[in-house]
Amino acid sequence: MSIQKNSIPWIEENEPLPSALSACRDKSSGLSGLVAAGGGLSVSRLHEAYSQGMFPWFSDGQPVLWWSPSPRMVLEVKGFKLHKSLHKTLKKFTRSPLACVKFDTAFDRVIAHCSQFNRPGQSGTWIVEDMVTAYKKLHRAGFAHSLETWIDDELVGGLYFVSIGTALFGESMFSHRTDASKIALAALVAFAKEHNMGWIDCQQNTRHLASLGAREISQEVFLQAVSQAVSQTSPRWEFLPLYWKNVFSTPVIP
């Protein structure tokens, strides 16, 4: 994708982001959902963007690009689909004394694994070095978190996300064992249900996320949900085994 400064709003580091509602809507341009470029990746900038329903996504050689696509892919936690195979995996995982999930004990390792993880049909990564550095700082500030899948003291999968108030913005996952990232996502769903966090932003529509219950909603509905959630009190980021009941109470799909 070629980005020209004069084709979209360009912001300096001391300027606020435009409204997410001003995003490009020309689907033929390849820029649909693009709000602005520039402005850096400081903690305050990332906090501003997520609080207003935007996120950065760009490749090496491009400026920082800010997006707010419409429609938006969202996983409502009450709509999480628990397939029979994952239910079996979770039962085995939760019964093992050598297996557990944890928050924020290995954020740097999780984002590194996500940036290096090979995905079918995808060359390279959008988690470039500047993004890794920025999200590490966001983690230190308390707004970016990792949820890790551990087996026998080995980090085998996980995900990282941004959270402001009770809003959850999923970023990326990795898996070094079968279903390790799905275990982490199921744990995040269980945690979210426990703390009345209604949805997880998935940004873009993928077949994998759709199979787990994510669906598209309008940008307007999404932005309203974000506005309400970011004003709430954030939970304590600790996963307790009793939270698994919130997933196991979900109907199992054959």
PyMOL commands that set and color helices and strands:
alter all, ss='L'
color gray80, all
select helices_A, chain A and resi 5-7+20-22+27-29+43-51+77-79+84-95+107-116+129-140+180-194+207-211+219-229+241-248
alter helices_A, ss='H'
color red, helices_A
select strands_A, chain A and resi 10-11+34-38+55-56+65-67+72-76+82-83+99-103+144-151+154-164+167-175+199-203+215-217+252-253
alter strands_A, ss='S'
color yellow, strands_A
deselect
rebuild
show_as cartoon
